Amino acid sequence: MWIKICGMTSEQAVETAVNARVDAIGFVFAPSSRRLEPERAAQLAAPARGRVSCIAVTLHPAQTLLDRILQVFAPDALQTDLEDLAELRLPSSLQLLPVVRGGTMPGGAMPGRLLYEGARSGSGSAADWQQAARLAAASQVILAGGLDAHNVAAAIGAVRPFGVDVSTGVESAPGHKSPQKIVEFVQAARAAFAGMEHEFNRNRS
């Protein structure tokens, strides 16, 4: 079970996510209502350091921007589209979370862990759960795209992912996280993962 809340823009959102014991929080540096400057992201992330993974979320970033993110924000991991990674100069110590989008299949070797979502990040549109399930049979898939507290259990049951990632589904308005929705999502996801594990153990016995 792995849970990420993406698109942090406030101290309250960070505090709520950390207190909910999520595994990771995301800070967006791509065009979006959630976009931050690296300096602001570093301020927001400071209380969460060492408690959750702080992930830099980019989309086709220029090397100059990425260098600034690495220097100022110092992420625990970089999330960007799989094809971006071949074009970027990255420190070997940096953890990577490649993004694979619906309708495409990675060529060559499958990443050991990947984030699967729809064609456009942060749109609230659901990903293709059938394709996600096929990928989840070969890799640790973190499912994103259109998830919320009401559908995350169905998504986990259909895809059987390694983890889930949410942004729009825990917002009261674009770019504004709702503490209540964060808590509800985490509770629903945990319950669904627990049910999946129980089913797996029962089938083994």
Accessible surface in RSA format (square Angstrom, percent):
REM  Atomic radii and reference values for relative SASA: ProtOr
REM  Chains: A
REM  Algorithm: Lee & Richards
REM  Probe-radius: 1.40
REM  Slices: 20
REM RES _ NUM      All-atoms   Total-Side   Main-Chain    Non-polar    All polar
REM                ABS   REL    ABS   REL    ABS   REL    ABS   REL    ABS   REL
RES MET A   1   111.95  58.0  56.81  37.6  55.14 131.3  52.83  44.9  59.12  78.3
RES TRP A   2    32.04  12.9  32.04  15.5   0.00   0.0  19.88  10.6  12.16  19.7
RES ILE A   3     0.47   0.3   0.47   0.3   0.00   0.0   0.47   0.3   0.00   0.0
RES LYS A   4     0.00   0.0   0.00   0.0   0.00   0.0   0.00   0.0   0.00   0.0
RES ILE A   5     0.00   0.0   0.00   0.0   0.00   0.0   0.00   0.0   0.00   0.0
RES CYS A   6    11.84   9.0  11.84  13.2   0.00   0.0   2.95   7.5   8.89   9.6
RES GLY A   7     0.00   0.0   0.00   N/A   0.00   0.0   0.00   0.0   0.00   0.0
RES MET A   8     0.00   0.0   0.00   0.0   0.00   0.0   0.00   0.0   0.00   0.0
RES THR A   9    32.85  23.4  18.97  19.2  13.88  33.1  14.60  19.6  18.25  27.6
RES SER A  10    38.51  32.5  38.16  50.9   0.35   0.8  31.98  68.1   6.53   9.1
RES GLU A  11   101.48  58.3  97.42  73.7   4.06   9.7  58.69 113.5  42.79  34.9
RES GLN A  12   109.82  61.4 104.92  76.7   4.90  11.7  30.87  65.7  78.96  59.9
RES ALA A  13     1.24   1.1   0.27   0.4   0.97   2.2   0.80   1.1   0.44   1.2
RES VAL A  14     3.04   2.0   3.04   2.7   0.00   0.0   3.04   2.6   0.00   0.0
RES GLU A  15   108.34  62.2 102.34  77.4   6.00  14.3  34.54  66.8  73.80  60.3
RES THR A  16    18.41  13.1  14.77  15.0   3.63   8.7   9.35  12.6   9.06  13.7
RES ALA A  17     0.00   0.0   0.00   0.0   0.00   0.0   0.00   0.0   0.00   0.0
RES VAL A  18    12.11   8.0   6.14   5.6   5.96  14.4   6.14   5.3   5.96  16.2
RES ASN A  19    96.59  66.6  69.89  67.5  26.70  64.3  30.33  73.0  66.26  64.0
RES ALA A  20    16.53  15.2   4.02   6.2  12.51  28.5  15.51  21.8   1.02   2.7
RES ARG A  21   168.24  70.6 155.66  79.4  12.58  29.9  67.59  92.4 100.65  61.0
RES VAL A  22     6.86   4.5   0.00   0.0   6.86  16.5   0.03   0.0   6.83  18.5
RES ASP A  23    54.79  38.4  43.80  43.6  10.99  26.0   8.28  19.5  46.51  46.4
RES ALA A  24     0.00   0.0   0.00   0.0   0.00   0.0   0.00   0.0   0.00   0.0
RES ILE A  25     0.00   0.0   0.00   0.0   0.00   0.0   0.00   0.0   0.00   0.0
RES GLY A  26     0.00   0.0   0.00   N/A   0.00   0.0   0.00   0.0   0.00   0.0
RES PHE A  27     0.00   0.0   0.00   0.0   0.00   0.0   0.00   0.0   0.00   0.0
RES VAL A  28    13.31   8.8  13.31  12.1   0.00   0.0  13.31  11.6   0.00   0.0
RES PHE A  29     3.01   1.5   1.32   0.8   1.69   4.4   1.42   0.9   1.60   4.6
RES ALA A  30    11.14  10.2   8.91  13.7   2.23   5.1  11.14  15.7   0.00   0.0
RES PRO A  31   109.61  79.9  84.61  77.1  25.00  90.9  88.10  72.7  21.50 133.6
RES SER A  32    48.77  41.2  13.15  17.5  35.62  82.1  27.73  59.0  21.04  29.5
RES SER A  33    75.34  63.7  32.52  43.4  42.83  98.7  42.68  90.9  32.66  45.8
RES ARG A  34    16.68   7.0  16.58   8.5   0.10   0.2   3.02   4.1  13.65   8.3
RES ARG A  35   109.86  46.1  88.30  45.0  21.56  51.3  25.87  35.4  83.98  50.9
RES LEU A  36    22.06  12.3  16.12  11.5   5.94  14.9  20.00  14.0   2.07   5.6
RES GLU A  37    94.44  54.2  91.28  69.1   3.16   7.5  47.67  92.2  46.78  38.2
RES PRO A  38     2.00   1.5   2.00   1.8   0.00   0.0   2.00   1.6   0.00   0.0
RES GLU A  39    81.75  46.9  78.50  59.4   3.25   7.7  57.71 111.6  24.03  19.6
RES ARG A  40    81.35  34.2  79.11  40.3   2.25   5.3  35.84  49.0  45.51  27.6
RES ALA A  41     0.00   0.0   0.00   0.0   0.00   0.0   0.00   0.0   0.00   0.0
RES ALA A  42    28.44  26.2  22.74  35.1   5.70  13.0  23.14  32.6   5.30  14.1
RES GLN A  43   118.60  66.3 100.02  73.1  18.58  44.2  40.32  85.8  78.28  59.4
RES LEU A  44     2.60   1.4   0.06   0.0   2.54   6.4   1.54   1.1   1.06   2.8
RES ALA A  45     0.00   0.0   0.00   0.0   0.00   0.0   0.00   0.0   0.00   0.0
RES ALA A  46    61.96  57.0  45.24  69.8  16.72  38.0  48.27  68.0  13.69  36.3
RES PRO A  47    84.71  61.7  64.73  59.0  19.98  72.6  78.43  64.8   6.29  39.1
RES ALA A  48     0.01   0.0   0.00   0.0   0.01   0.0   0.01   0.0   0.00   0.0
RES ARG A  49    80.73  33.9  63.98  32.6  16.75  39.9  47.98  65.6  32.74  19.8
RES GLY A  50    86.64 106.8   0.00   N/A  86.64 106.8  44.27 121.5  42.36  94.9
RES ARG A  51   150.73  63.3 114.99  58.6  35.74  85.1  49.02  67.0 101.71  61.6
RES VAL A  52    13.22   8.7   2.50   2.3  10.72  25.8  10.15   8.8   3.07   8.3
RES SER A  53    33.36  28.2  26.53  35.4   6.83  15.7  25.62  54.6   7.74  10.8
RES CYS A  54     0.00   0.0   0.00   0.0   0.00   0.0   0.00   0.0   0.00   0.0
RES ILE A  55     3.71   2.1   3.71   2.8   0.00   0.0   3.71   2.7   0.00   0.0
RES ALA A  56     0.01   0.0   0.01   0.0   0.00   0.0   0.01   0.0   0.00   0.0
RES VAL A  57    14.89   9.8  14.89  13.5   0.00   0.0  14.89  12.9   0.00   0.0
RES THR A  58     6.07   4.3   0.52   0.5   5.55  13.2   0.55   0.7   5.52   8.3
RES LEU A  59    68.08  37.9  55.66  39.8  12.42  31.2  55.66  39.1  12.42  33.4
RES HIS A  60   111.55  61.0  86.49  60.1  25.06  64.1  64.07  66.0  47.48  55.3
RES PRO A  61    14.26  10.4   0.93   0.8  13.33  48.5   4.96   4.1   9.30  57.8
RES ALA A  62    61.73  56.8  46.19  71.3  15.54  35.4  57.10  80.4   4.63  12.3
RES GLN A  63    32.67  18.3  25.69  18.8   6.98  16.6  24.27  51.7   8.40   6.4
RES THR A  64   109.68  78.0 100.55 101.9   9.13  21.8  85.09 114.3  24.59  37.2
RES LEU A  65    42.47  23.7  37.64  26.9   4.83  12.1  42.22  29.6   0.25   0.7
RES LEU A  66     0.00   0.0   0.00   0.0   0.00   0.0   0.00   0.0   0.00   0.0
RES ASP A  67    61.58  43.1  56.50  56.2   5.08  12.0  28.11  66.2  33.46  33.4
RES ARG A  68    90.00  37.8  86.52  44.1   3.48   8.3  43.26  59.1  46.74  28.3
RES ILE A  69     0.00   0.0   0.00   0.0   0.00   0.0   0.00   0.0   0.00   0.0
RES LEU A  70    36.83  20.5  25.88  18.5  10.95  27.5  26.21  18.4  10.62  28.6
RES GLN A  71   154.40  86.3 123.47  90.2  30.93  73.6  42.20  89.8 112.20  85.1
RES VAL A  72    51.87  34.1  32.54  29.5  19.33  46.6  37.30  32.4  14.57  39.5
RES PHE A  73     0.78   0.4   0.00   0.0   0.78   2.0   0.00   0.0   0.78   2.2
RES ALA A  74    57.33  52.7  48.31  74.5   9.02  20.5  52.16  73.4   5.17  13.7
RES PRO A  75    15.12  11.0   1.52   1.4  13.60  49.4   1.52   1.3  13.60  84.5
RES ASP A  76    58.51  41.0  47.33  47.1  11.18  26.4  16.48  38.8  42.03  41.9
RES ALA A  77     6.30   5.8   6.30   9.7   0.00   0.0   6.30   8.9   0.00   0.0
RES LEU A  78     0.68   0.4   0.10   0.1   0.57   1.4   0.10   0.1   0.57   1.5
RES GLN A  79     8.24   4.6   8.24   6.0   0.00   0.0   0.27   0.6   7.97   6.0
RES THR A  80     0.37   0.3   0.12   0.1   0.25   0.6   0.15   0.2   0.22   0.3
RES ASP A  81     4.86   3.4   4.86   4.8   0.00   0.0   0.12   0.3   4.74   4.7
RES LEU A  82    48.05  26.8  43.77  31.3   4.28  10.7  43.77  30.7   4.28  11.5
RES GLU A  83   110.93  63.7  96.92  73.3  14.01  33.4  63.56 122.9  47.37  38.7
RES ASP A  84    10.86   7.6   7.56   7.5   3.30   7.8   4.70  11.1   6.15   6.1
RES LEU A  85    33.29  18.5  22.58  16.2  10.71  26.9  22.76  16.0  10.53  28.3
RES ALA A  86    92.47  85.0  49.78  76.8  42.68  97.1  61.94  87.2  30.53  80.9
RES GLU A  87   144.31  82.9 114.17  86.4  30.14  71.8  46.07  89.1  98.24  80.2
RES LEU A  88    23.60  13.1   7.07   5.1  16.53  41.6   7.88   5.5  15.72  42.3
RES ARG A  89   169.61  71.2 159.60  81.4  10.01  23.8  82.34 112.5  87.27  52.9
RES LEU A  90    46.64  26.0  15.06  10.8  31.58  79.4  17.22  12.1  29.43  79.2
RES PRO A  91    64.00  46.6  48.24  44.0  15.77  57.3  60.18  49.7   3.83  23.8
RES SER A  92   124.88 105.5  82.11 109.6  42.77  98.5  58.26 124.1  66.62  93.3
RES SER A  93   103.84  87.7  69.88  93.3  33.96  78.2  55.93 119.1  47.91  67.1
RES LEU A  94    22.46  12.5   8.19   5.9  14.27  35.9  13.03   9.2   9.43  25.4
RES GLN A  95   121.09  67.7 114.08  83.4   7.01  16.7  36.71  78.1  84.39  64.0
RES LEU A  96    75.83  42.2  50.80  36.3  25.03  62.9  51.02  35.8  24.82  66.8
RES LEU A  97     8.06   4.5   7.47   5.3   0.59   1.5   7.76   5.4   0.30   0.8
RES PRO A  98    10.27   7.5   9.91   9.0   0.36   1.3  10.27   8.5   0.00   0.0
RES VAL A  99     4.47   2.9   2.63   2.4   1.85   4.5   2.63   2.3   1.85   5.0
RES VAL A 100     6.12   4.0   2.90   2.6   3.22   7.8   6.12   5.3   0.00   0.0
RES ARG A 101    33.60  14.1  32.03  16.3   1.57   3.7  25.39  34.7   8.22   5.0
RES GLY A 102    23.40  28.9   0.00   N/A  23.40  28.9   9.39  25.8  14.00  31.4
RES GLY A 103    74.88  92.3   0.00   N/A  74.88  92.3  39.14 107.4  35.74  80.0
RES THR A 104    76.81  54.6  71.38  72.4   5.43  12.9  70.60  94.8   6.21   9.4
RES MET A 105   111.21  57.6  83.96  55.6  27.25  64.9  83.01  70.6  28.19  37.4
RES PRO A 106    23.31  17.0   0.33   0.3  22.98  83.5   7.53   6.2  15.78  98.1
RES GLY A 107    68.45  84.4   0.00   N/A  68.45  84.4  40.89 112.2  27.55  61.7
RES GLY A 108    78.64  97.0   0.00   N/A  78.64  97.0  44.08 121.0  34.55  77.4
RES ALA A 109    99.46  91.4  65.89 101.7  33.56  76.3  76.64 107.9  22.81  60.4
RES MET A 110    62.36  32.3  37.65  24.9  24.71  58.8  38.11  32.4  24.25  32.1
RES PRO A 111    24.18  17.6  11.67  10.6  12.51  45.5  23.69  19.6   0.49   3.1
RES GLY A 112    61.52  75.9   0.00   N/A  61.52  75.9  43.31 118.9  18.21  40.8
RES ARG A 113    89.26  37.5  83.15  42.4   6.11  14.6  24.15  33.0  65.11  39.5
RES LEU A 114     0.00   0.0   0.00   0.0   0.00   0.0   0.00   0.0   0.00   0.0
RES LEU A 115     0.57   0.3   0.57   0.4   0.00   0.0   0.57   0.4   0.00   0.0
RES TYR A 116     0.00   0.0   0.00   0.0   0.00   0.0   0.00   0.0   0.00   0.0
RES GLU A 117    12.08   6.9  12.08   9.1   0.00   0.0   0.06   0.1  12.02   9.8
RES GLY A 118    10.50  13.0   0.00   N/A  10.50  13.0   9.52  26.1   0.98   2.2
RES ALA A 119    87.74  80.7  62.21  96.0  25.52  58.1  63.44  89.3  24.30  64.4
RES ARG A 120   176.14  74.0 165.92  84.6  10.22  24.3  63.50  86.8 112.64  68.3
RES SER A 121    51.31  43.4  33.92  45.3  17.40  40.1  30.04  64.0  21.28  29.8
RES GLY A 122    37.06  45.7   0.00   N/A  37.06  45.7  13.50  37.0  23.56  52.8
RES SER A 123    43.72  36.9  11.43  15.2  32.29  74.4  14.04  29.9  29.67  41.6
RES GLY A 124    35.07  43.3   0.00   N/A  35.07  43.3   9.29  25.5  25.78  57.7
RES SER A 125    66.48  56.2  56.53  75.4   9.94  22.9  35.33  75.2  31.14  43.6
RES ALA A 126    69.48  63.9  41.80  64.5  27.67  62.9  41.80  58.9  27.67  73.3
RES ALA A 127    10.85  10.0   0.00   0.0  10.85  24.7   2.39   3.4   8.45  22.4
RES ASP A 128    68.80  48.2  56.77  56.5  12.03  28.4  25.28  59.5  43.52  43.4
RES TRP A 129    65.01  26.1  60.14  29.1   4.87  11.4  60.25  32.1   4.76   7.7
RES GLN A 130   138.93  77.7 132.52  96.9   6.41  15.3  41.34  88.0  97.59  74.0
RES GLN A 131    11.61   6.5  11.61   8.5   0.00   0.0   2.67   5.7   8.95   6.8
RES ALA A 132     0.00   0.0   0.00   0.0   0.00   0.0   0.00   0.0   0.00   0.0
RES ALA A 133    32.30  29.7  24.94  38.5   7.35  16.7  25.25  35.6   7.05  18.7
RES ARG A 134   149.17  62.6 133.02  67.8  16.15  38.5  72.65  99.3  76.53  46.4
RES LEU A 135     1.33   0.7   0.66   0.5   0.67   1.7   1.33   0.9   0.00   0.0
RES ALA A 136    23.65  21.7   3.88   6.0  19.77  45.0   4.16   5.9  19.49  51.6
RES ALA A 137    95.65  87.9  49.55  76.5  46.10 104.9  62.28  87.7  33.37  88.4
RES ALA A 138    72.25  66.4  36.26  56.0  35.99  81.9  46.73  65.8  25.52  67.6
RES SER A 139    15.83  13.4   0.03   0.0  15.80  36.4   8.89  18.9   6.94   9.7
RES GLN A 140    74.38  41.6  71.40  52.2   2.98   7.1  25.39  54.0  48.99  37.2
RES VAL A 141     0.36   0.2   0.00   0.0   0.36   0.9   0.00   0.0   0.36   1.0
RES ILE A 142     0.09   0.1   0.09   0.1   0.00   0.0   0.09   0.1   0.00   0.0
RES LEU A 143     0.09   0.1   0.09   0.1   0.00   0.0   0.09   0.1   0.00   0.0
RES ALA A 144     6.37   5.9   6.32   9.7   0.05   0.1   6.32   8.9   0.05   0.1
RES GLY A 145    16.16  19.9   0.00   N/A  16.16  19.9  10.45  28.7   5.70  12.8
RES GLY A 146    20.89  25.8   0.00   N/A  20.89  25.8   6.60  18.1  14.29  32.0
RES LEU A 147     4.24   2.4   0.37   0.3   3.87   9.7   0.37   0.3   3.87  10.4
RES ASP A 148    41.87  29.3  41.87  41.7   0.00   0.0   7.49  17.6  34.37  34.3
RES ALA A 149    27.51  25.3  14.23  22.0  13.27  30.2  14.23  20.0  13.27  35.2
RES HIS A 150   172.55  94.3 137.51  95.6  35.04  89.6  93.09  95.9  79.46  92.5
RES ASN A 151    41.36  28.5  40.13  38.8   1.23   3.0  22.41  53.9  18.95  18.3
RES VAL A 152     0.00   0.0   0.00   0.0   0.00   0.0   0.00   0.0   0.00   0.0
RES ALA A 153    53.97  49.6  46.93  72.4   7.03  16.0  47.30  66.6   6.67  17.7
RES ALA A 154    59.89  55.1  43.24  66.7  16.65  37.9  55.22  77.8   4.66  12.4
RES ALA A 155     0.00   0.0   0.00   0.0   0.00   0.0   0.00   0.0   0.00   0.0
RES ILE A 156     1.16   0.7   1.16   0.9   0.00   0.0   1.16   0.8   0.00   0.0
RES GLY A 157    45.95  56.7   0.00   N/A  45.95  56.7  29.93  82.1  16.02  35.9
RES ALA A 158    55.90  51.4  26.71  41.2  29.19  66.4  37.61  53.0  18.29  48.5
RES VAL A 159     3.34   2.2   0.00   0.0   3.34   8.1   0.00   0.0   3.34   9.1
RES ARG A 160   104.87  44.0  90.70  46.2  14.17  33.7  49.46  67.6  55.41  33.6
RES PRO A 161     3.96   2.9   0.00   0.0   3.96  14.4   0.40   0.3   3.56  22.1
RES PHE A 162    58.35  29.2  45.95  28.5  12.40  32.3  54.75  33.2   3.60  10.3
RES GLY A 163     0.00   0.0   0.00   N/A   0.00   0.0   0.00   0.0   0.00   0.0
RES VAL A 164     0.00   0.0   0.00   0.0   0.00   0.0   0.00   0.0   0.00   0.0
RES ASP A 165     6.75   4.7   5.81   5.8   0.95   2.2   1.48   3.5   5.28   5.3
RES VAL A 166     3.72   2.4   0.00   0.0   3.72   9.0   3.72   3.2   0.00   0.0
RES SER A 167    19.56  16.5  14.02  18.7   5.53  12.7  13.29  28.3   6.26   8.8
RES THR A 168    52.17  37.1  44.43  45.0   7.74  18.4  43.62  58.6   8.56  12.9
RES GLY A 169    23.78  29.3   0.00   N/A  23.78  29.3  13.82  37.9   9.96  22.3
RES VAL A 170     0.15   0.1   0.15   0.1   0.00   0.0   0.15   0.1   0.00   0.0
RES GLU A 171    12.26   7.0   3.48   2.6   8.78  20.9   2.85   5.5   9.41   7.7
RES SER A 172    82.47  69.7  47.62  63.6  34.84  80.3  36.43  77.6  46.04  64.5
RES ALA A 173    45.13  41.5  37.80  58.3   7.32  16.7  45.13  63.6   0.00   0.0
RES PRO A 174   100.44  73.2  89.20  81.3  11.24  40.9  90.64  74.8   9.80  60.9
RES GLY A 175     4.66   5.7   0.00   N/A   4.66   5.7   2.10   5.8   2.56   5.7
RES HIS A 176   115.09  62.9 112.54  78.2   2.54   6.5  65.44  67.4  49.64  57.8
RES LYS A 177    16.91   8.3   0.08   0.0  16.83  40.1   0.08   0.1  16.83  17.9
RES SER A 178    16.35  13.8  14.38  19.2   1.97   4.5   5.74  12.2  10.62  14.9
RES PRO A 179    42.36  30.9  42.36  38.6   0.00   0.0  42.36  35.0   0.00   0.0
RES GLN A 180   121.28  67.8 113.25  82.8   8.04  19.1  39.46  84.0  81.82  62.1
RES LYS A 181    86.10  42.0  85.18  52.3   0.91   2.2  48.48  43.6  37.61  40.1
RES ILE A 182     0.01   0.0   0.01   0.0   0.00   0.0   0.01   0.0   0.00   0.0
RES VAL A 183    57.80  38.0  57.47  52.0   0.32   0.8  57.71  50.1   0.09   0.2
RES GLU A 184    67.39  38.7  63.79  48.3   3.60   8.6  26.99  52.2  40.40  33.0
RES PHE A 185     0.10   0.0   0.10   0.1   0.00   0.0   0.10   0.1   0.00   0.0
RES VAL A 186     2.99   2.0   2.99   2.7   0.00   0.0   2.99   2.6   0.00   0.0
RES GLN A 187   114.25  63.9 105.84  77.4   8.41  20.0  41.36  88.0  72.89  55.3
RES ALA A 188    26.06  24.0  15.84  24.5  10.22  23.3  24.58  34.6   1.49   3.9
RES ALA A 189     0.00   0.0   0.00   0.0   0.00   0.0   0.00   0.0   0.00   0.0
RES ARG A 190    55.46  23.3  52.82  26.9   2.64   6.3  36.35  49.7  19.10  11.6
RES ALA A 191    67.75  62.3  51.04  78.8  16.71  38.0  58.69  82.7   9.05  24.0
RES ALA A 192    17.55  16.1   2.68   4.1  14.87  33.8  13.27  18.7   4.28  11.3
RES PHE A 193    10.02   5.0   7.33   4.5   2.69   7.0   7.60   4.6   2.42   6.9
RES ALA A 194    59.92  55.1  49.68  76.7  10.24  23.3  54.50  76.8   5.42  14.4
RES GLY A 195    40.06  49.4   0.00   N/A  40.06  49.4  34.20  93.8   5.87  13.1
RES MET A 196    40.07  20.8  35.11  23.2   4.96  11.8  37.85  32.2   2.22   2.9
RES GLU A 197   108.86  62.5 104.56  79.1   4.29  10.2  33.09  64.0  75.77  61.9
RES HIS A 198   118.64  64.8 114.88  79.8   3.76   9.6  78.61  81.0  40.03  46.6
RES GLU A 199    66.64  38.3  66.34  50.2   0.29   0.7  10.61  20.5  56.03  45.7
RES PHE A 200   105.62  52.8 104.96  65.0   0.66   1.7 105.62  64.0   0.00   0.0
RES ASN A 201    73.54  50.7  67.30  65.0   6.24  15.0  25.65  61.7  47.89  46.3
RES ARG A 202   146.41  61.5 133.39  68.0  13.02  31.0  56.95  77.8  89.46  54.2
RES ASN A 203   105.49  72.7  72.86  70.4  32.64  78.6  29.38  70.7  76.11  73.6
RES ARG A 204   178.23  74.8 139.95  71.3  38.28  91.1  36.80  50.3 141.44  85.7
RES SER A 205   124.12 104.9  57.14  76.3  66.98 154.3  80.40 171.2  43.72  61.3
END  Absolute sums over single chains surface
CHAIN  1 A     9720.2       7216.8       2503.4       5322.7       4397.5
END  Absolute sums over all chains
TOTAL          9720.2       7216.8       2503.4       5322.7       4397.5
